[in-house]
């Protein structure tokens, strides 16, 4: 059990260091940069938030929620 904990800690540390290396030129005084780094770490930990779209095809009587997946391309 203790060995598993050490292994887990090492994996977490590696993820953090890898993300920080990826953003080594980021301005840490910038809230936006810190937010970006935090989101990337959460993504690497498998904790990123899925994006959803709420739709009401009948003017508000029913509301459906579906996962939004942006596949690239021009939005405008």
MIDOSE-1310 file (N, C-alpha, C; in nm, 2 decimals, decimal comma, always signed):
residues 76
xxxx	+0,08/-0,12/+0,00/+0,00/+0,00/+0,00/+0,09/+0,13/+0,00; +0,19/+0,13/+0,08/+0,28/+0,24/+0,09/+0,35/+0,26/-0,05; +0,39/+0,15/-0,11/+0,45/+0,16/-0,24/+0,36/+0,22/-0,35; +0,23/+0,18/-0,34/+0,13/+0,23/-0,43/+0,11/+0,38/-0,42
xxxx	+0,11/+0,43/-0,29/+0,10/+0,57/-0,26/+0,22/+0,64/-0,32; +0,34/+0,59/-0,30/+0,46/+0,66/-0,36/+0,45/+0,66/-0,51; +0,40/+0,55/-0,57/+0,39/+0,55/-0,72/+0,29/+0,65/-0,77; +0,18/+0,66/-0,70/+0,07/+0,76/-0,73/+0,13/+0,90/-0,72
xxxx	+0,20/+0,93/-0,61/+0,26/+1,06/-0,59/+0,35/+1,10/-0,70; +0,43/+1,00/-0,74/+0,53/+1,02/-0,85/+0,46/+1,05/-0,98; +0,35/+0,98/-1,01/+0,27/+1,01/-1,13/+0,21/+1,15/-1,13; +0,16/+1,19/-1,02/+0,10/+1,32/-1,00/+0,21/+1,43/-1,02
xxxx	+0,32/+1,41/-0,96/+0,43/+1,50/-0,97/+0,48/+1,51/-1,11; +0,49/+1,40/-1,18/+0,53/+1,40/-1,32/+0,43/+1,48/-1,41; +0,30/+1,46/-1,39/+0,20/+1,53/-1,47/+0,21/+1,68/-1,44; +0,23/+1,72/-1,32/+0,24/+1,86/-1,28/+0,37/+1,92/-1,35
xxxx	+0,48/+1,85/-1,34/+0,60/+1,90/-1,40/+0,59/+1,91/-1,55; +0,53/+1,81/-1,61/+0,51/+1,81/-1,76/+0,43/+1,93/-1,80; +0,32/+1,96/-1,73/+0,23/+2,07/-1,77/+0,31/+2,20/-1,75; +0,38/+2,21/-1,64/+0,46/+2,33/-1,62/+0,57/+2,35/-1,72
xxxx	+0,63/+2,25/-1,76/+0,73/+2,26/-1,87/+0,66/+2,30/-2,00; +0,54/+2,25/-2,03/+0,47/+2,29/-2,15/+0,44/+2,44/-2,15; +0,42/+2,49/-2,03/+0,38/+2,64/-2,02/+0,49/+2,72/-1,95; +0,62/+2,68/-1,97/+0,73/+2,74/-1,90/+0,75/+2,89/-1,94
xxxx	+0,70/+2,93/-2,05/+0,71/+3,07/-2,09/+0,58/+3,16/-2,05; +0,49/+3,09/-1,98/+0,37/+3,16/-1,94/+0,40/+3,26/-1,83; +0,33/+3,37/-1,83/+0,34/+3,48/-1,73/+0,25/+3,44/-1,61; +0,31/+3,39/-1,50/+0,24/+3,34/-1,39/+0,17/+3,46/-1,31
xxxx	+0,20/+3,58/-1,34/+0,14/+3,69/-1,28/+0,00/+3,71/-1,35; -0,02/+3,65/-1,46/-0,15/+3,66/-1,54/-0,25/+3,55/-1,49; -0,36/+3,60/-1,45/-0,47/+3,51/-1,40/-0,51/+3,42/-1,51; -0,52/+3,47/-1,63/-0,55/+3,39/-1,75/-0,45/+3,27/-1,77
xxxx	-0,33/+3,30/-1,76/-0,22/+3,20/-1,77/-0,24/+3,09/-1,66; -0,26/+3,14/-1,54/-0,27/+3,04/-1,43/-0,40/+2,95/-1,45; -0,50/+3,01/-1,50/-0,63/+2,94/-1,52/-0,61/+2,84/-1,63; -0,53/+2,87/-1,74/-0,50/+2,78/-1,85/-0,42/+2,66/-1,80
xxxx	-0,32/+2,69/-1,72/-0,24/+2,59/-1,66/-0,32/+2,49/-1,57; -0,40/+2,55/-1,49/-0,49/+2,47/-1,40/-0,58/+2,38/-1,48; -0,64/+2,44/-1,59/-0,73/+2,36/-1,67/-0,66/+2,24/-1,74; -0,53/+2,27/-1,78/-0,46/+2,17/-1,85/-0,42/+2,06/-1,75
xxxx	-0,39/+2,09/-1,63/-0,36/+1,99/-1,53/-0,48/+1,91/-1,50; -0,60/+1,97/-1,48/-0,72/+1,90/-1,46/-0,75/+1,80/-1,58; -0,72/+1,85/-1,70/-0,74/+1,76/-1,81/-0,65/+1,64/-1,81; -0,53/+1,66/-1,77/-0,43/+1,55/-1,76/-0,47/+1,45/-1,65
xxxx	-0,53/+1,50/-1,55/-0,58/+1,42/-1,44/-0,71/+1,35/-1,47; -0,77/+1,38/-1,59/-0,90/+1,32/-1,63/-1,01/+1,39/-1,57; -1,00/+1,52/-1,53/-1,10/+1,59/-1,46/-1,16/+1,71/-1,54; -1,13/+1,71/-1,67/-1,18/+1,82/-1,75/-1,34/+1,82/-1,75
xxxx	-1,39/+1,93/-1,76/-1,54/+1,94/-1,77/-1,59/+1,93/-1,91; -1,69/+1,84/-1,93/-1,74/+1,83/-2,06/-1,83/+1,96/-2,09; -1,84/+1,99/-2,22/-1,92/+2,11/-2,26/-2,06/+2,06/-2,30; -2,16/+2,13/-2,26/-2,30/+2,09/-2,30/-2,37/+2,21/-2,36
xxxx	-2,46/+2,17/-2,45/-2,55/+2,27/-2,51/-2,69/+2,24/-2,46; -2,77/+2,34/-2,42/-2,90/+2,32/-2,38/-2,99/+2,37/-2,49; -3,09/+2,28/-2,53/-3,17/+2,32/-2,65/-3,32/+2,30/-2,61; -3,40/+2,39/-2,67/-3,54/+2,38/-2,65/-3,61/+2,39/-2,79
xxxx	-3,64/+2,27/-2,85/-3,70/+2,28/-2,98/-3,84/+2,33/-2,99; -3,91/+2,34/-2,87/-4,05/+2,38/-2,88/-4,07/+2,51/-2,80; -3,97/+2,59/-2,80/-3,99/+2,72/-2,74/-3,99/+2,73/-2,58; -3,94/+2,63/-2,52/-3,92/+2,63/-2,37/-4,00/+2,52/-2,30
xxxx	-4,09/+2,45/-2,37/-4,17/+2,34/-2,31/-4,08/+2,23/-2,26; -3,98/+2,19/-2,34/-3,89/+2,09/-2,30/-3,75/+2,14/-2,33; -3,66/+2,10/-2,25/-3,52/+2,14/-2,26/-3,43/+2,01/-2,27; -3,35/+2,00/-2,37/-3,26/+1,89/-2,38/-3,12/+1,93/-2,36
xxxx	-3,04/+1,85/-2,31/-2,90/+1,87/-2,29/-2,82/+1,77/-2,37; -2,72/+1,82/-2,45/-2,64/+1,73/-2,52/-2,50/+1,78/-2,51; -2,41/+1,68/-2,52/-2,26/+1,71/-2,51/-2,22/+1,78/-2,64; -2,14/+1,89/-2,63/-2,09/+1,97/-2,74/-1,95/+1,92/-2,76
xxxx	-1,92/+1,89/-2,88/-1,78/+1,85/-2,92/-1,74/+1,93/-3,04; -1,65/+2,03/-3,02/-1,60/+2,11/-3,13/-1,50/+2,03/-3,21; -1,52/+2,02/-3,34/-1,43/+1,94/-3,42/-1,34/+2,03/-3,51; -1,34/+2,16/-3,47/-1,25/+2,25/-3,55/-1,33/+2,31/-3,66
xxxx	-1,26/+2,41/-3,73/-1,33/+2,48/-3,84/-1,37/+2,62/-3,79; -1,44/+2,69/-3,88/-1,48/+2,82/-3,86/-1,61/+2,83/-3,79; -1,62/+2,90/-3,68/-1,75/+2,91/-3,61/-1,84/+3,02/-3,67; -1,79/+3,12/-3,73/-1,87/+3,24/-3,77/-1,92/+3,22/-3,91
